[in-house]
Amino acid sequence: MNLAIGDTTAEQIKIEIGCAMPLMTEASMEIRGRDLSSGLPRNVTITSTQIEEAMKESIGKIVEIIKITLEKTPPELAADIMEKGIVLAGGGALIKNLDKLISSETGMPVYVAEEPLDCVVRGAGKTLEDIERLGRVLVNARNRR
C-alpha cells in the first residue's frame, strides 16, 4: 500500500487503532489518502496490526530511553519508582498497550495518568503558582546536567 496521508489522518490513526502490542481484538479503520502510483485519491482499510508494525521502531526507541534513564537513576529514586511505578503522561500515554509493553520490558508497574493530555500542563501551572519555592529545585536540577 503506497498511500500518502496528512498529519491529521496519521494522528487520528494513532489515536483510534495505534497500539504498542497486539490488541485482543484487531481493530481496523478506513482512511483516505493519495495513491502514490496514480496520484489519485483512494480509500483503504488498515488494521491495528499494520499500525503496530509501523510504530514498532519509534516505540522501541521510547522503551530503550526509559531503560537507559532507569539505569542512570539513583538507587533511592529507583526503589521509589519500583514501589510506586511509572506514570505515563501526554498523548503517547494513550497508545493502547504502551503501559503493558513498558511494564514487561522494565519489570516495573506502569500506569496511565488520569487525563494524560492535561496533566503535564497542570503540573507546569502548579510549578508557576509556587515558583519561588520550586525555583531552587529547578535550578539545582539544571546545574546537575
N, C-alpha and C positions, 0 to 999 in steps of 0.2 A: 504494500500500500504506500504509494508516494503521494501524500496529500499535504498541502501546506495549510496550516491553521494559524489564527491570530492568538495573541496573548490572552485575550478574554476567553476564548474557547479552551485554550490549554489550562487556564486556571479553573474553569468550570469542570473539565475532565478530572483534574487533580482532586477537586472537592467531592465530586459525585462518585467516581469509581476508582480513584487512586488508592493504592494500598502498598504497604511495605512487605507484607507476607500474604499468601493466598487467603482469600475470603472463604468462609464456609460455603457460601452460595455465590458463584461467579455472577458479577454484575455486568451489565452492558449499557451502552448508550449510543444513540445515533448522533453523528456530528456532520457538519457541512464544512467543506474546505475547497481548495483549488487543487484539482488533479494536476500534478507536476508534468505529466507526459502530454496531456492535451491542453492544459491551461484553462479548462472549463470547470465550473463549479460541480461538485459531486458530493453525495451523501454516502457515508459509510457507517457501519456499526462496529464499534470497538468494544473490547472486553477488559475487565479488571486485570486479567492475566497479562494482556498485552501492555497495559499501563504499568503494572508491577515490573515487568521486564524493562520497560523504557526508563523507569525511575530507579532501577536497581543500583546503577553506578553512583548516582547522587546520594541516595540513601546510605549506601555503603560508606561514602566519604563522611557523612554525618556520624554514623556509628563509630568509625575509626577515630574521628576527632574527639568524641565522647570518651573513648577508651584512653586516648593519649592524655586527655585532661585528667581523668581519674588516676592515671599512673603518676602524674605530677602533683596530685592533691596531697597536702599534708595529712599524716595519719589520723589526727583527731577529727579533721573535717571528713575524711573518707569514712571513718567509723560512723559519724552522724548521717552521712548520705546512705550508708549501708543499712542503718536502722530505719531512717525515715523515707528513703527512696529519692528518686529523681523525679522532678515535676516538669513536664513539657508545657511550654507556653508558646503563643504565637500561632500563625496559620499552619505551620508544619505539624503542630501537635494534632491537627485534625486529620492527618493522613491515617487512614484505617490501618490498624495493627502495628503502627510505628512503636507504640509503647511496648507491645509484646516482643517485637524484634530487639529493641534496645535491652529489655529485661533479659531475654535469652542470651544476648551477646555479652552482657556485663555481669549477669548473676545478681543484679540488684532489682528491687521493686521499682517500677516506673508508673507514674500516674499522669493523667492529662488534667491540667488546671481547670477549675471552673471558669467558664468564659475565657478560654485561652486567647482569643483575639483581643480582649480588653485588658488582661491582667498586666501586660508589660507597660501600657500607657498609665494604668492606675498606679503601678509601682513607681514610675517616673514622677507622677503627680505627687505621691506621698513624699518622695525624696525632696521635691521642690518645696513642699509645705514645711519640711523640717530641715532645710538646707544648712542652717547654722550648726546643728548637732551632727548631721551626717556628713558635712563638709570634710571633717577630719578623716573620716573613714575613706571617703572618695579620694582625697589627696594621698593618704597612705597607700591605698591600693595602686594608684597611678605611679607612685615612687618605687614600688616593688618591681615594676616591669623591667 
